[in-house]
Amino acid sequence: MKNNKPTRRAGLKPLETGQVWRMAELNLQVGMVGKLLVHYKLAKPDAVRSSNSCSGISTVEKYLKKNKAVLVTA
């Protein structure tokens, strides 16, 4: 009999300043990470301007996980 163990995906890396996460149609660039909040820019890859946003670390991590984000640059 074969062992049918579920394959595990690598967990998300902790958020750090300067990271760029790529999703299907958007990029999320982490500006600054504090104790509770993250400053980031969320925009299309070819966007000229993007607004700064601020959210809780856990909220951003859930968003990245839900949208299957891939870390492009660390």
N, C-alpha and C positions, 0 to 999 in steps of 0.2 A: 504494500500500500504506500502511496505517496503521502508525504506530509503536506497538507493544504494550509500553509500558513499565509495569512494575508500580507501582501507587500506593503511596506511602510514607506511613506514619502518623508523626505527630510523636512524637518520643521522650519518655520521661518526664522531667519536670523534676527537678532535684536536690532531695533532701529538705531542708526547712528547718523551723525551729521554728514551730509554729502552723498548719501545713497540715492540711487535712481532705480525705481521699480517700474517695470513695464507690464502693462495689462493689455487686453485686446485692442482697445482704441485710445488709451490714455497712458501718460507717464506721470508718476508721482515722484517729485524730487524733495527729499528731506532737507530742510534748511537748518533747523536747530532742534535738539532734543533736550528737554528739561526733566525734572523729576516726575511730573504728571502730564505735561503737554508736549505736543510736537508742532512745530511750524513747518508747513510744507506748501508746495505748489503742485496743483493738479491740472494738467493741460494735455492737449493733443501734441504729438511729437513735433509737428511742424508749426506750432503756434508761435506768433511773434511775442505776445504778452500773456502772462497768466497772473492771476491774483494770488496773494498769500492767504493761507488759511491756517487756523489753529484748532486742534482737537486733542482729545485725550489719547494717550499712547495705546490703551487697550482698544479704543474705537478704530484707530488707524490700522492696528494689527488685524482686527476682525475684518475690516474692509479689504485689506490686501489678501487675506486668506480666502474670503468669499469670492473675490475676483481672480483668483489663481495668479497672483502677481509673481513675476520672476525678477530677481535681483540682477541688474545690468552692471552697475558699478558700485563699488563699496567705498 
